[in-house]
């Protein structure tokens, strides 16, 4: 079974000290959207990352890529940014769930199996992030307390019936933080880009349009879902600024966190009264 894992040949990580950085203002050509440049909250901006299992836990556990991603988090943390990380299950979770189903597990029990795998996956991030809380958290309300202690909270799944995307959206709602969905897709498309080569990727969407697009795609048999409906409903009800990006491009991820307008991905935000009234 050990051929599931790639070699992790990185050196042990050193503890580092934190410093803060102040963002500078930038401009945008869109009249419907504010310039994207996050204003610091108490000199530190908080981001909740929903790390899809498809990025690091697909055919094999991509340990070297996890190490690189953790180094990026360490670098940005030294600049003063704060993160809450929620880790998904990926293909390995589906493999375990298929085995449990064959043994007679019901849907609730299958969810419990998936949650266990997400928490096992999350453990890798607690090891690679210098200031991480040394343990996988299970209560979203713990995120704020852990951040106040100067640590990075790391979560897997929490309760049956709820995806890790939804967990991340709830924490972003609780903390008034930005939500970043990190997957193996570049952003939100008009159709499944794996099946429709001419599908359009959206640079910007309002929350209402995001929900409408999700509903339309859900009606297509075998359609691609960029986020689950529960998570989308949470992001919509609190108008949480959200980013959908590919997790393989670490420089692009850093551009988003640092507030650069030029990045690849989709930003979802609702800023005008007209957009809100569309609901």
C-alpha positions as a Markdown table, in Angstrom:
| # | Residue | x | y | z |
|---|---|---|---|---|
| 1 | Unk | 0.0 | 0.0 | 0.0 |
| 2 | Unk | 3.0 | 2.3 | 0.4 |
| 3 | Unk | 3.1 | 3.0 | -3.3 |
| 4 | Unk | 0.2 | 5.4 | -2.6 |
| 5 | Unk | 2.8 | 7.8 | -1.2 |
| 6 | Unk | 5.4 | 9.9 | -3.0 |
| 7 | Unk | 8.8 | 10.4 | -1.5 |
| 8 | Unk | 9.0 | 13.5 | 0.8 |
| 9 | Unk | 12.7 | 14.5 | 0.7 |
| 10 | Unk | 12.3 | 18.0 | 2.2 |
| 11 | Unk | 14.5 | 19.0 | 5.1 |
| 12 | Unk | 13.1 | 19.6 | 8.6 |
| 13 | Unk | 11.5 | 23.0 | 9.0 |
| 14 | Unk | 12.8 | 25.7 | 11.3 |
| 15 | Unk | 10.6 | 27.8 | 13.5 |
| 16 | Unk | 10.2 | 31.4 | 12.2 |
| 17 | Unk | 9.1 | 34.7 | 13.6 |
| 18 | Unk | 6.2 | 36.7 | 12.4 |
| 19 | Unk | 6.1 | 40.2 | 11.0 |
| 20 | Unk | 3.2 | 42.2 | 9.4 |
| 21 | Unk | 2.9 | 43.9 | 6.1 |
| 22 | Unk | 0.5 | 46.6 | 5.0 |
| 23 | Unk | -1.3 | 46.3 | 1.7 |
| 24 | Unk | -1.2 | 49.1 | -0.8 |
| 25 | Unk | -4.2 | 50.2 | -2.8 |
| 26 | Unk | -4.7 | 49.0 | -6.3 |
| 27 | Unk | -7.2 | 49.7 | -9.1 |
| 28 | Unk | -9.7 | 47.7 | -11.1 |
| 29 | Unk | -11.3 | 48.4 | -14.5 |
| 30 | Unk | -14.7 | 46.9 | -13.4 |
| 31 | Unk | -17.4 | 49.3 | -12.3 |
| 32 | Unk | -19.4 | 46.5 | -10.6 |
| 33 | Unk | -16.6 | 45.4 | -8.4 |
| 34 | Unk | -14.3 | 47.1 | -5.9 |
| 35 | Unk | -10.6 | 47.0 | -6.6 |
| 36 | Unk | -9.4 | 43.7 | -5.1 |
| 37 | Unk | -7.0 | 44.7 | -2.4 |
| 38 | Unk | -7.8 | 43.3 | 1.1 |
| 39 | Unk | -7.8 | 45.8 | 3.9 |
| 40 | Unk | -6.0 | 44.3 | 6.9 |
| 41 | Unk | -8.1 | 43.4 | 9.9 |
| 42 | Unk | -6.2 | 44.4 | 13.0 |
| 43 | Unk | -3.1 | 44.7 | 10.8 |
| 44 | Unk | -3.7 | 41.0 | 9.7 |
| 45 | Unk | -6.0 | 39.7 | 7.0 |
| 46 | Unk | -7.7 | 36.3 | 7.6 |
| 47 | Unk | -8.3 | 33.8 | 4.8 |
| 48 | Unk | -10.1 | 30.5 | 5.2 |
| 49 | Unk | -8.7 | 28.0 | 2.7 |
| 50 | Unk | -10.8 | 25.0 | 1.5 |
| 51 | Unk | -8.1 | 22.7 | 0.3 |
| 52 | Unk | -9.6 | 20.2 | -2.1 |
| 53 | Unk | -8.5 | 16.6 | -1.8 |
| 54 | Unk | -8.1 | 16.6 | -5.6 |
| 55 | Unk | -5.0 | 18.8 | -5.2 |
| 56 | Unk | -2.8 | 16.8 | -2.8 |
| 57 | Unk | -4.6 | 13.5 | -2.3 |
| 58 | Unk | -5.6 | 12.1 | -5.6 |
| 59 | Unk | -3.9 | 9.1 | -7.2 |
| 60 | Unk | -1.1 | 9.4 | -4.7 |
| 61 | Unk | -0.4 | 11.5 | -1.7 |
| 62 | Unk | 1.7 | 14.4 | -3.1 |
| 63 | Unk | 3.9 | 14.9 | -0.1 |
| 64 | Unk | 6.5 | 17.1 | -1.9 |
| 65 | Unk | 3.7 | 19.5 | -3.1 |
| 66 | Unk | 2.2 | 19.6 | 0.4 |
| 67 | Unk | 5.6 | 20.6 | 1.8 |
| 68 | Unk | 5.9 | 23.4 | -0.8 |
| 69 | Unk | 2.4 | 24.6 | -0.1 |
| 70 | Unk | 3.2 | 24.7 | 3.7 |
| 71 | Unk | 6.3 | 26.7 | 2.9 |
| 72 | Unk | 4.1 | 29.2 | 1.1 |
| 73 | Unk | 1.8 | 29.4 | 4.1 |
| 74 | Unk | 4.9 | 30.0 | 6.3 |
| 75 | Unk | 6.2 | 32.7 | 4.0 |
| 76 | Unk | 2.8 | 34.5 | 4.0 |
| 77 | Unk | 2.3 | 34.1 | 7.7 |
| 78 | Unk | 5.7 | 35.9 | 8.3 |
| 79 | Unk | 4.2 | 38.8 | 6.3 |
| 80 | Unk | 1.3 | 39.0 | 8.7 |
| 81 | Unk | -1.5 | 37.1 | 7.0 |
| 82 | Unk | -3.5 | 34.6 | 8.9 |
| 83 | Unk | -5.1 | 31.3 | 7.7 |
| 84 | Unk | -7.6 | 28.8 | 8.7 |
| 85 | Unk | -7.1 | 25.6 | 6.6 |
| 86 | Unk | -9.8 | 23.0 | 5.9 |
| 87 | Unk | -8.6 | 19.9 | 4.1 |
| 88 | Unk | -10.7 | 17.6 | 1.9 |
| 89 | Unk | -10.5 | 13.8 | 1.4 |
| 90 | Unk | -9.8 | 13.3 | -2.3 |
| 91 | Unk | -9.7 | 10.0 | -4.1 |
| 92 | Unk | -8.4 | 8.1 | -1.1 |
| 93 | Unk | -11.6 | 9.0 | 0.9 |
| 94 | Unk | -13.7 | 7.7 | -2.0 |
| 95 | Unk | -11.7 | 4.5 | -2.0 |
| 96 | Unk | -12.2 | 3.9 | 1.7 |
| 97 | Unk | -15.9 | 4.8 | 1.4 |
| 98 | Unk | -16.4 | 2.3 | -1.5 |
| 99 | Unk | -14.8 | -0.4 | 0.7 |
| 100 | Unk | -17.0 | 0.5 | 3.7 |
| 101 | Unk | -20.1 | 0.4 | 1.4 |
| 102 | Unk | -19.2 | -3.0 | 0.2 |
| 103 | Unk | -19.1 | -4.1 | 3.9 |
| 104 | Unk | -22.6 | -2.7 | 4.4 |
| 105 | Unk | -22.1 | 0.8 | 5.8 |
| 106 | Unk | -25.0 | 3.2 | 5.4 |
| 107 | Unk | -24.7 | 6.8 | 4.2 |
| 108 | Unk | -24.2 | 8.2 | 7.7 |
| 109 | Unk | -21.4 | 5.7 | 8.3 |
| 110 | Unk | -19.9 | 6.5 | 4.9 |
| 111 | Unk | -19.7 | 10.1 | 5.9 |
| 112 | Unk | -17.9 | 9.2 | 9.1 |
| 113 | Unk | -15.4 | 7.2 | 7.0 |
| 114 | Unk | -14.8 | 10.2 | 4.8 |
| 115 | Unk | -14.4 | 12.6 | 7.8 |
| 116 | Unk | -11.8 | 10.3 | 9.3 |
| 117 | Unk | -9.8 | 10.4 | 6.0 |
| 118 | Unk | -10.0 | 14.2 | 5.8 |
| 119 | Unk | -8.6 | 14.5 | 9.3 |
| 120 | Unk | -5.8 | 12.1 | 8.5 |
| 121 | Unk | -5.0 | 14.3 | 5.4 |
| 122 | Unk | -5.1 | 17.4 | 7.6 |
| 123 | Unk | -2.4 | 16.0 | 9.9 |
| 124 | Unk | 0.2 | 16.5 | 7.1 |
| 125 | Unk | -0.5 | 20.2 | 7.2 |
| 126 | Unk | -0.1 | 20.5 | 10.9 |
| 127 | Unk | 3.4 | 19.0 | 10.5 |
| 128 | Unk | 4.4 | 21.3 | 7.7 |
| 129 | Unk | 3.1 | 24.7 | 8.9 |
| 130 | Unk | 5.5 | 26.2 | 11.4 |
| 131 | Unk | 2.9 | 27.8 | 13.7 |
| 132 | Unk | 0.1 | 25.3 | 13.2 |
| 133 | Unk | -2.0 | 24.1 | 16.1 |
| 134 | Unk | -0.6 | 20.6 | 16.7 |
| 135 | Unk | -3.8 | 18.7 | 16.2 |
| 136 | Unk | -6.7 | 18.6 | 13.8 |
| 137 | Unk | -9.6 | 20.7 | 15.1 |
| 138 | Unk | -13.2 | 19.6 | 14.9 |
| 139 | Unk | -15.3 | 22.6 | 16.2 |
| 140 | Unk | -15.4 | 25.6 | 13.8 |
| 141 | Unk | -15.8 | 27.9 | 16.8 |
| 142 | Unk | -12.2 | 27.0 | 17.9 |
| 143 | Unk | -10.7 | 28.7 | 14.9 |
| 144 | Unk | -10.9 | 32.2 | 16.4 |
| 145 | Unk | -9.4 | 31.1 | 19.8 |
| 146 | Unk | -6.5 | 29.3 | 18.0 |
| 147 | Unk | -5.8 | 32.4 | 15.9 |
| 148 | Unk | -5.7 | 34.6 | 18.9 |
| 149 | Unk | -3.0 | 32.3 | 20.3 |
| 150 | Unk | -0.9 | 33.0 | 17.3 |
| 151 | Unk | -1.4 | 29.5 | 15.8 |
| 152 | Unk | -2.9 | 28.3 | 12.4 |
| 153 | Unk | -6.0 | 26.2 | 12.9 |
| 154 | Unk | -6.3 | 23.1 | 10.6 |
| 155 | Unk | -9.5 | 21.2 | 10.1 |
| 156 | Unk | -10.8 | 18.2 | 8.3 |
| 157 | Unk | -14.5 | 17.3 | 8.1 |
| 158 | Unk | -16.7 | 17.9 | 11.2 |
| 159 | Unk | -20.1 | 16.2 | 11.0 |
| 160 | Unk | -21.8 | 13.8 | 8.7 |
| 161 | Unk | -23.8 | 15.4 | 5.9 |
| 162 | Unk | -21.5 | 18.4 | 5.6 |
| 163 | Unk | -18.6 | 18.8 | 3.1 |
| 164 | Unk | -15.3 | 20.4 | 3.9 |
| 165 | Unk | -16.2 | 23.2 | 1.5 |
| 166 | Unk | -19.2 | 23.9 | 3.8 |
| 167 | Unk | -17.1 | 23.8 | 6.9 |
| 168 | Unk | -14.7 | 26.3 | 5.4 |
| 169 | Unk | -17.6 | 28.6 | 4.3 |
| 170 | Unk | -19.1 | 28.5 | 7.9 |
| 171 | Unk | -15.7 | 29.4 | 9.4 |
| 172 | Unk | -15.3 | 32.3 | 6.9 |
| 173 | Unk | -18.8 | 33.5 | 7.9 |
| 174 | Unk | -18.0 | 33.2 | 11.6 |
| 175 | Unk | -14.7 | 35.1 | 11.2 |
| 176 | Unk | -15.8 | 37.6 | 8.5 |
| 177 | Unk | -12.9 | 36.3 | 6.5 |
| 178 | Unk | -12.3 | 35.7 | 2.8 |
| 179 | Unk | -12.9 | 32.2 | 1.4 |
| 180 | Unk | -10.4 | 30.6 | -1.0 |
| 181 | Unk | -11.4 | 27.4 | -2.7 |
| 182 | Unk | -8.3 | 25.5 | -3.9 |
| 183 | Unk | -8.9 | 22.7 | -6.3 |
| 184 | Unk | -7.5 | 21.2 | -9.5 |
| 185 | Unk | -9.5 | 23.6 | -11.7 |
| 186 | Unk | -8.4 | 27.1 | -12.6 |
| 187 | Unk | -11.7 | 28.8 | -11.6 |
| 188 | Unk | -15.5 | 28.7 | -12.2 |
| 189 | Unk | -16.4 | 27.8 | -15.7 |
| 190 | Unk | -19.7 | 28.0 | -17.7 |
| 191 | Unk | -19.5 | 24.1 | -18.0 |
| 192 | Unk | -17.2 | 21.3 | -17.0 |
| 193 | Unk | -13.9 | 22.2 | -18.6 |
| 194 | Unk | -12.9 | 18.5 | -18.6 |
| 195 | Unk | -15.9 | 17.8 | -20.9 |
| 196 | Unk | -16.4 | 21.1 | -22.7 |
| 197 | Unk | -13.1 | 22.4 | -24.2 |
| 198 | Unk | -14.7 | 25.7 | -25.1 |
| 199 | Unk | -16.2 | 26.4 | -21.7 |
| 200 | Unk | -15.7 | 30.0 | -20.5 |
| 201 | Unk | -13.9 | 30.7 | -17.3 |
| 202 | Unk | -15.4 | 33.7 | -15.4 |
| 203 | Unk | -13.0 | 36.3 | -14.0 |
| 204 | Unk | -15.8 | 37.8 | -11.7 |
| 205 | Unk | -19.2 | 36.8 | -10.5 |
| 206 | Unk | -21.7 | 38.1 | -8.1 |
| 207 | Unk | -23.0 | 35.7 | -5.4 |
| 208 | Unk | -26.4 | 35.6 | -7.1 |
| 209 | Unk | -24.9 | 34.6 | -10.4 |
| 210 | Unk | -22.7 | 32.0 | -8.7 |
| 211 | Unk | -25.7 | 30.3 | -7.2 |
| 212 | Unk | -27.7 | 30.5 | -10.5 |
| 213 | Unk | -24.8 | 28.9 | -12.3 |
| 214 | Unk | -24.4 | 26.2 | -9.7 |
| 215 | Unk | -28.1 | 25.3 | -10.0 |
| 216 | Unk | -27.9 | 25.2 | -13.8 |
| 217 | Unk | -24.9 | 22.9 | -13.8 |
| 218 | Unk | -26.6 | 20.7 | -11.2 |
| 219 | Unk | -29.4 | 20.0 | -13.6 |
| 220 | Unk | -27.0 | 18.5 | -16.2 |
| 221 | Unk | -26.4 | 14.8 | -15.8 |
| 222 | Unk | -22.8 | 14.2 | -14.7 |
| 223 | Unk | -22.3 | 18.0 | -14.5 |
| 224 | Unk | -19.3 | 19.5 | -12.8 |
| 225 | Unk | -19.9 | 21.2 | -9.5 |
| 226 | Unk | -17.3 | 23.9 | -8.5 |
| 227 | Unk | -18.6 | 24.0 | -4.9 |
| 228 | Unk | -21.4 | 22.2 | -3.1 |
| 229 | Unk | -24.8 | 23.8 | -2.7 |
| 230 | Unk | -24.6 | 24.1 | 1.1 |
| 231 | Unk | -21.3 | 26.0 | 0.9 |
| 232 | Unk | -22.6 | 28.2 | -1.9 |
| 233 | Unk | -25.7 | 29.1 | 0.2 |
| 234 | Unk | -23.5 | 30.2 | 3.1 |
| 235 | Unk | -21.2 | 32.3 | 0.9 |
| 236 | Unk | -24.3 | 33.9 | -0.7 |
| 237 | Unk | -26.2 | 34.7 | 2.5 |
| 238 | Unk | -23.3 | 36.5 | 4.1 |
| 239 | Unk | -21.8 | 37.8 | 0.8 |
| 240 | Unk | -18.4 | 36.3 | 1.6 |
| 241 | Unk | -15.8 | 37.4 | -0.8 |
| 242 | Unk | -14.6 | 34.1 | -2.4 |
| 243 | Unk | -11.8 | 33.0 | -4.7 |
| 244 | Unk | -11.7 | 29.8 | -6.8 |
| 245 | Unk | -8.2 | 28.9 | -8.0 |
| 246 | Unk | -6.0 | 26.0 | -9.1 |
| 247 | Unk | -3.9 | 24.7 | -6.2 |
| 248 | Unk | -0.9 | 23.8 | -8.4 |
| 249 | Unk | 0.1 | 27.5 | -9.0 |
| 250 | Unk | 1.7 | 28.7 | -5.8 |
| 251 | Unk | 2.8 | 32.0 | -7.2 |
| 252 | Unk | -0.8 | 32.7 | -8.3 |
| 253 | Unk | -2.0 | 31.8 | -4.8 |
| 254 | Unk | 0.4 | 34.3 | -3.3 |
| 255 | Unk | -0.8 | 37.0 | -5.6 |
| 256 | Unk | -4.3 | 36.6 | -4.4 |
| 257 | Unk | -3.3 | 36.7 | -0.7 |
| 258 | Unk | -1.2 | 39.8 | -1.2 |
| 259 | Unk | -4.0 | 41.6 | -3.0 |
| 260 | Unk | -2.7 | 41.8 | -6.5 |
| 261 | Unk | -5.4 | 42.4 | -9.1 |
| 262 | Unk | -3.6 | 40.3 | -11.8 |
| 263 | Unk | -4.3 | 36.7 | -10.9 |
| 264 | Unk | -5.8 | 33.6 | -12.6 |
| 265 | Unk | -9.0 | 32.4 | -11.1 |
| 266 | Unk | -12.5 | 33.6 | -10.3 |
| 267 | Unk | -13.5 | 36.1 | -7.7 |
| 268 | Unk | -17.0 | 36.1 | -6.3 |
| 269 | Unk | -18.2 | 39.2 | -4.6 |
| 270 | Unk | -21.4 | 41.3 | -4.3 |
| 271 | Unk | -21.0 | 45.0 | -3.7 |
| 272 | Unk | -23.9 | 46.9 | -5.2 |
| 273 | Unk | -27.5 | 47.2 | -4.0 |
| 274 | Unk | -28.7 | 46.2 | -7.5 |
| 275 | Unk | -26.9 | 42.9 | -7.3 |
| 276 | Unk | -28.4 | 42.2 | -3.8 |
| 277 | Unk | -31.9 | 43.1 | -5.1 |
| 278 | Unk | -31.6 | 40.4 | -7.8 |
| 279 | Unk | -32.4 | 37.8 | -5.0 |
